Amino acid sequence: MTEDHYFSADPAAPFTRETFTAQAWGHSLELASASGVFSRGHLDHATAVLFRELEPPVQGQFLDLGCGYGAIGLAIARAVPLATVTAVDVNERALLLANENAEALGLASRFVAALPEQVPSDMTFDEIWSNPPIRIGKAALHELLLTWLPRLRPDGRAVMVVGKNLGADSLQRWLGEQGWPTTRLSSVKGFRVLETRRG
């Protein structure tokens, strides 16, 4: 029996939905999560830190990278009426939940979750927001970031929340070495909030 990970394309765990309410930027979001998907039944601590430490963006085209059931992208869509959000994940159960959550919240016209290969290759973004899937391993994470960061528009930025104990500081240094200057916007409760821009 193989171990089941939330970053599996098709989790083997039984599909049991669990709904909870998350708070983001003064809005309440009722979200359905499930077994086999990251952070079932609650908003994970890292994403909560991201919401507390950063103001919502103003407008634009956003990418929720490694979206899970859509917490970050849906929070942006709810708080920012002029935002459109593309959310990507490899976990098909997570994508199903994210799109169901968008529909239930009345945000489906401005939020869509899809597999990475379903996103048009010429689509670019004003901002990328992510609680990145650190546990996929360093090589896979680096490949993921170097795939999507080039799709930022010239004045765009990426914001990420990463646990200090999961290598946030080394990731910050590595991004800079790759030509993506990265600054620490905040450090709280063992998490770093990082901002990456074009070099």
C-alpha positions as CSV (number, residue, x, y, z in Angstrom):
1,M,0.0,0.0,0.0
2,T,1.5,3.3,-1.0
3,E,1.5,6.3,1.3
4,D,-1.1,8.8,0.4
5,H,0.0,12.4,0.0
6,Y,-2.0,15.6,-0.5
7,F,0.3,16.3,-3.5
8,S,-0.8,13.0,-5.2
9,A,-2.7,13.5,-8.4
10,D,-5.5,11.1,-7.3
11,P,-5.5,10.5,-3.6
12,A,-6.5,7.0,-2.5
13,A,-8.1,8.1,0.8
14,P,-12.0,7.9,0.8
15,F,-13.6,11.2,-0.4
16,T,-15.2,12.5,2.8
17,R,-16.0,16.2,2.7
18,E,-15.5,18.4,5.8
19,T,-16.7,22.0,5.8
20,F,-15.4,24.8,7.9
21,T,-15.3,28.6,8.0
22,A,-12.1,30.6,7.4
23,Q,-11.6,34.3,8.1
24,A,-9.6,36.4,5.7
25,W,-9.4,40.2,5.5
26,G,-12.7,40.7,7.2
27,H,-14.6,38.1,5.2
28,S,-15.9,34.7,6.2
29,L,-15.4,31.9,3.7
30,E,-17.2,28.6,4.1
31,L,-14.9,26.1,2.5
32,A,-15.3,22.4,1.8
33,S,-12.2,20.3,2.4
34,A,-11.7,16.6,2.3
35,S,-9.5,13.7,3.2
36,G,-6.5,13.4,0.8
37,V,-6.3,17.2,0.6
38,F,-3.9,19.5,2.5
39,S,-5.3,21.0,5.7
40,R,-8.6,19.2,5.9
41,G,-11.2,20.8,8.2
42,H,-9.2,24.0,9.1
43,L,-7.2,26.8,7.7
44,D,-3.6,25.9,8.0
45,H,-1.4,28.1,10.2
46,A,0.9,29.3,7.4
47,T,-2.0,30.6,5.3
48,A,-3.6,32.3,8.3
49,V,-0.2,34.1,8.8
50,L,-0.3,35.2,5.2
51,F,-3.7,36.7,5.6
52,R,-2.8,38.4,8.8
53,E,0.5,39.8,7.7
54,L,-0.4,41.1,4.2
55,E,-3.1,43.5,3.1
56,P,-5.3,42.2,0.3
57,P,-4.1,43.1,-3.2
58,V,-5.9,45.9,-5.2
59,Q,-6.7,44.4,-8.6
60,G,-5.3,42.3,-11.3
61,Q,-4.8,38.7,-12.6
62,F,-3.6,36.4,-9.8
63,L,-2.2,32.9,-9.6
64,D,-2.8,30.7,-6.5
65,L,0.1,28.3,-6.8
66,G,-0.5,24.9,-5.1
67,C,-4.1,26.0,-4.3
68,G,-5.5,23.0,-2.5
69,Y,-9.2,23.5,-2.0
70,G,-8.7,27.2,-2.9
71,A,-8.4,29.1,0.4
72,I,-5.9,31.8,-0.8
73,G,-7.3,32.3,-4.3
74,L,-10.9,32.4,-3.0
75,A,-9.9,34.9,-0.3
76,I,-8.4,37.2,-2.9
77,A,-11.5,36.8,-5.2
78,R,-13.8,37.7,-2.2
79,A,-11.8,40.6,-1.0
80,V,-10.8,42.1,-4.3
81,P,-13.8,42.7,-6.7
82,L,-11.5,43.5,-9.6
83,A,-9.4,40.3,-9.2
84,T,-9.5,37.3,-11.4
85,V,-7.8,34.2,-10.0
86,T,-6.3,31.2,-11.7
87,A,-5.6,28.4,-9.2
88,V,-3.4,25.4,-10.0
89,D,-2.7,22.1,-8.2
90,V,-1.8,18.5,-9.2
91,N,-4.3,17.0,-6.8
92,E,-7.5,16.5,-8.8
93,R,-9.6,16.2,-5.6
94,A,-8.4,19.6,-4.4
95,L,-9.3,21.1,-7.8
96,L,-12.8,19.7,-7.6
97,L,-13.2,21.1,-4.2
98,A,-11.8,24.5,-5.1
99,N,-14.2,24.9,-8.0
100,E,-17.1,23.7,-5.9
101,N,-16.1,26.3,-3.2
102,A,-16.0,29.0,-5.8
103,E,-19.4,28.1,-7.1
104,A,-20.9,28.0,-3.5
105,L,-19.3,31.4,-2.7
106,G,-20.6,33.0,-5.9
107,L,-17.0,33.5,-7.2
108,A,-16.9,31.1,-10.1
109,S,-17.0,33.9,-12.7
110,R,-13.6,35.2,-11.4
111,F,-11.9,32.0,-10.0
112,V,-11.0,28.8,-11.8
113,A,-8.9,25.9,-10.5
114,A,-7.1,23.7,-13.0
115,L,-4.2,21.4,-13.6
116,P,-1.0,23.2,-14.5
117,E,-1.0,22.0,-18.0
118,Q,-4.5,23.4,-18.5
119,V,-3.4,27.0,-18.0
120,P,-2.7,28.7,-21.3
121,S,1.0,28.9,-21.9
122,D,0.8,32.6,-22.7
123,M,-1.1,33.6,-19.6
124,T,0.8,36.0,-17.3
125,F,0.0,37.3,-13.8
126,D,0.3,40.5,-11.8
127,E,0.8,38.5,-8.6
128,I,1.4,34.9,-7.5
129,W,0.3,33.9,-4.0
130,S,1.3,30.7,-2.5
131,N,1.8,28.5,0.6
132,P,4.1,26.4,-1.5
133,P,4.2,22.6,-1.2
134,I,7.6,22.4,0.5
135,R,7.2,18.7,1.2
136,I,7.4,17.7,-2.5
137,G,11.2,18.0,-2.1
138,K,13.7,20.7,-2.9
139,A,14.3,19.8,-6.5
140,A,10.6,19.6,-7.3
141,L,9.9,22.8,-5.5
142,H,12.7,24.6,-7.3
143,E,11.4,23.3,-10.6
144,L,7.8,24.5,-9.7
145,L,9.0,28.0,-8.9
146,L,11.2,28.4,-11.9
147,T,8.2,27.3,-14.1
148,W,5.8,29.8,-12.8
149,L,7.9,32.9,-11.7
150,P,8.7,33.7,-15.3
151,R,5.0,34.2,-15.9
152,L,4.9,37.3,-13.7
153,R,4.3,40.5,-15.5
154,P,7.2,43.0,-15.5
155,D,6.1,44.8,-12.4
156,G,4.6,41.7,-10.8
157,R,5.5,40.0,-7.6
158,A,5.1,36.6,-5.9
159,V,4.3,36.3,-2.2
160,M,4.9,33.1,-0.3
161,V,4.6,31.9,3.3
162,V,7.2,29.3,4.3
163,G,8.0,27.8,7.6
164,K,11.4,28.8,9.0
165,N,12.0,25.1,9.9
166,L,11.1,24.1,6.4
167,G,13.9,26.1,4.8
168,A,12.4,29.5,4.3
169,D,15.8,31.3,4.6
170,S,17.6,29.0,2.3
171,L,14.8,29.3,-0.2
172,Q,15.1,33.1,0.0
173,R,18.8,32.9,-0.8
174,W,18.3,30.4,-3.6
175,L,15.7,32.5,-5.3
176,G,18.1,35.5,-5.2
177,E,20.9,33.3,-6.7
178,Q,18.5,32.4,-9.6
179,G,17.9,36.1,-10.4
180,W,14.7,36.4,-8.4
181,P,15.5,38.9,-5.6
182,T,13.5,37.9,-2.6
183,T,12.9,40.0,0.6
184,R,11.3,39.0,3.9
185,L,8.2,41.0,4.5
186,S,7.4,39.5,7.8
187,S,8.5,36.8,10.3
188,V,6.0,35.5,12.8
189,K,5.3,32.3,14.7
190,G,8.0,30.4,12.9
191,F,6.9,31.5,9.4
192,R,8.5,33.8,6.9
193,V,6.4,35.8,4.4
194,L,8.6,36.3,1.4
195,E,8.2,38.7,-1.6
196,T,9.9,37.8,-4.9
197,R,10.3,40.2,-7.9
198,R,12.1,40.1,-11.2
199,G,15.8,40.8,-11.0
